[in-house]
Amino acid sequence: MGSDPPSSAGAAKRVPFHIVKLEGVLSAARLAQALGAVDMTSDRMLVDVLEMTDYQPEARELFVDWHKRHRSELSKVAIVTSNGFWRVVVSAMALASGQHMKAFEAPRDAEAWLNEA
């Protein structure tokens, strides 16, 4: 008795999303450059700050303002960070920008959330 080939019906659907990787001490100028490269062809974004060591206050303000302007174009923004304090900051930025934004420790968890309906 043979077995049926595995069905792809149960496979998780992958949703395309933007990936923004930020490193070192983040300045407003470097953030503006990174966000300016986002082409807005997807309504979801993953921001990887695992290699970011600090940020200037102006960069945080720019991040919040940018997300206020683009919140109607982005349905979900996942931030990947291992810094516990920054996960609290992400929650505050989500409130300030009105953006559906969530922090994750692992990229795979962020990607799974972005792929949810």
C-alpha positions in Angstrom: 0.0 0.0 0.0 1.6 3.3 -1.1 1.4 6.6 0.7 0.1 9.8 -0.8 2.7 12.5 -1.4 2.7 15.2 1.2 0.1 17.9 0.6 1.2 21.5 0.3 -2.2 22.6 1.5 -1.0 22.5 5.1 2.2 24.5 4.4 2.4 27.9 5.9 1.9 30.7 3.4 4.9 33.0 3.1 4.1 36.7 2.9 6.7 39.0 1.3 8.0 41.6 3.7 10.7 44.3 3.7 13.8 43.7 5.7 15.7 46.6 7.3 19.0 45.8 9.0 20.4 48.4 11.4 23.9 48.2 13.0 26.2 50.0 15.3 25.1 53.4 16.8 22.1 54.5 14.8 22.0 58.1 13.7 19.0 59.8 12.1 20.9 60.1 8.8 21.6 56.4 8.6 18.0 55.6 9.6 16.7 58.0 6.9 18.9 56.2 4.3 17.7 52.8 5.4 14.0 53.7 5.4 14.4 55.6 2.2 15.4 52.4 0.5 12.1 50.7 1.4 10.1 50.3 -1.8 6.7 49.8 -0.1 5.7 46.8 -2.3 4.7 44.8 0.8 2.5 45.8 3.7 4.9 44.1 6.3 8.3 44.9 7.6 11.0 43.2 9.6 13.5 45.5 11.3 16.6 43.6 12.5 18.5 45.5 15.2 20.4 42.6 16.6 23.7 44.2 15.7 22.7 47.8 16.7 24.5 48.9 19.8 22.7 52.3 20.5 20.7 55.0 18.8 20.6 58.7 18.9 17.3 60.3 20.2 16.8 61.9 16.8 16.8 58.5 15.2 14.0 57.3 17.5 12.0 60.4 16.7 12.5 59.8 13.0 11.5 56.2 13.3 8.2 57.1 15.1 7.5 59.9 12.6 8.2 57.7 9.6 5.8 55.0 10.9 3.1 57.6 11.6 3.3 58.6 8.0 3.3 55.0 6.6 1.0 53.3 9.1 -1.8 53.0 6.5 0.7 51.3 4.1 2.1 48.8 6.7 -0.1 46.3 8.5 2.7 44.8 10.6 6.2 45.8 11.7 8.4 43.2 13.6 11.5 44.4 15.4 14.1 41.8 16.2 16.3 42.7 19.3 17.9 40.8 22.1 17.9 43.9 24.3 15.1 43.7 26.9 14.9 47.5 27.4 14.6 48.0 23.6 11.6 45.7 23.5 9.9 48.1 26.0 10.9 51.0 23.7 9.4 49.2 20.8 6.0 49.0 22.6 6.2 52.8 23.4 7.1 53.5 19.7 4.1 51.4 18.6 1.8 53.5 20.8 3.4 56.8 19.7 3.2 56.0 16.0 -0.1 54.1 15.9 1.6 51.3 14.1 1.0 47.6 14.6 4.5 46.9 15.8 5.9 44.1 18.0 9.4 43.1 19.3 10.9 39.6 19.1 14.1 38.0 20.3 14.4 35.6 17.4 14.1 36.3 13.6 12.1 33.1 13.1 9.4 34.3 15.6 9.2 37.7 13.9 8.9 36.0 10.5 6.2 33.6 11.7 4.2 36.6 13.1 4.6 38.6 9.8 3.3 35.5 7.9 0.1 35.3 10.0 -3.0 36.6 8.3 
